[in-house]
Each structure stands twice: as structure tokens, then as C-alpha cells.
């Protein structure tokens, strides 16, 4: 079995997510959106090329909390959980493509 190494620092996804969060903060003039910077970081640290849920448990839990509490009380938590999950998912797909771990047909 081959050991695949990957470097999270070479990823493009977190930078695109950071730019989109900062742009939406300036467009909507809402300082609460700056918590999206933390959300991008939390999604970035859990990325893995195999979409491993052990690495991505922070993203899954934040999405679950955001959905459960966000609809009922604070809609900003829904946005926070969504940013974490999307950064984790897209970042993991990017790492899978970079490390050639993308599932291939037999």
C-alpha cells in the first residue's frame, strides 16, 4: 500500500473561501460575517484526500449544530456551519485530485 503525502498549504480552496467571505463582508456591511474566517480555518484543518469523517468531524458537527440551532434561533450559525462544511468538502476533493486518490472505475 502506497503512502500518500499531501500538503495543506498548497491548497487553493481556503484562499478562495477567504476571499469570498471578505468580499461578502464588505458587500453586506455585516461584521458578523468575519466569523467566516474562523469557519474557513476549521474547514481547512479537517481536509483529507479520502473525505475521512474522522478528520472532518469538526465540519460535520458544526454543520449539524448550525442546522439545528440556526433554523430555530440564530440564522448566522447556519451560515457558519455551511462555510465550514463547504470548505472541508471542496478542500478534500481538491486534495484527492492532487494526490491522485480520486476514485477510478474498475
ZIMOBEL-V256904 format. One line per field, one symbol per residue. ss: DSSP state (H for helix, E for strand, C for the rest). psi: psi as a letter, one per 40 degrees, with the letter a starting at -180 (. if undefined). burial: + if it has 16 or more other ideal C-beta (glycine too) atoms within 10 Angstrom, else -. A space follows every 10 residues. Layout:
ss: ???
psi: ???
burial: ???
This chain:
ss: CCCCCCCHHH CCHHHHHHHH HHHHHHHHCC HHHHHHHHHH HHHHHCCCCC CCCCCCHHHH HHHHHHHHHH HHCCHHHHHH HHHHHHHHHH HHHHHHHHCC CCCCCC
psi: hihhiihdee iddddddddd dddddddefh edeeeddddd ddddeeiiee fheddfdddd dddddddddd ddchdddddd dddddddddd ddddddddef ehhii.
burial: -----+---- +-++--++-- +---+----- --+--+--++ -++++++++- ----++--+- -++--+---+ ------++++ ++++++++++ ++-+++-++- +-----
